[in-house]
Amino acid sequence: MRSGRLQQSKRQRRTDKVKTQPVRTYPGPTIERLPAEFFRWAAQKQERCASCGTRGPWDAHHALYEQHLRKEGFPLFDPRNALRLCRDCHANHHAGARRIKTASLTTENLAYMVEVLGPDRAELYIARQYDDRAKSAGDWRLS
């Protein structure tokens, strides 16, 4: 029982350490680091897999991948970047076996990509990472 308390206190210290990490900034006002739970909540509220429409077990997918957010200095768990995908669609998308259609991205996802990358780089990113045959570039562009 004592080791359980010890492990719990170590876990709590790790959690506290994460909560006190420095705030990241991006061009514009400074925002606080958003927790992963809020990101998952934003994906959960979409109710169905954005790709196939099922309601089964799901994952929260970053419409704009984490490495791009880190590089640009944006928070990793902004809810505008959340997309709900079933586990099969999520795994297939990352494996390159079956890409998510551009039409499956929410308006918030697209606006966030343009905010982070700018219109030209966002267009290239979407063409590279998503099945762009579903929508022409002019349909989603927010200029």
Secondary structure, 3 states (H helix, E strand, C coil): CHHHHHHHHHHHHHHHHHHCCCCCCCCCCCCCCCCHHHHHHHHHCCCCCCCCCCCCCEEEEECCCHHHHHHHCCCCCCHHHEEEEEHHHHHHHHHCCCCCEHHHCCHHHHHHHHHHHCHHHHHHHHHHHCECCCCCHHHHCCC
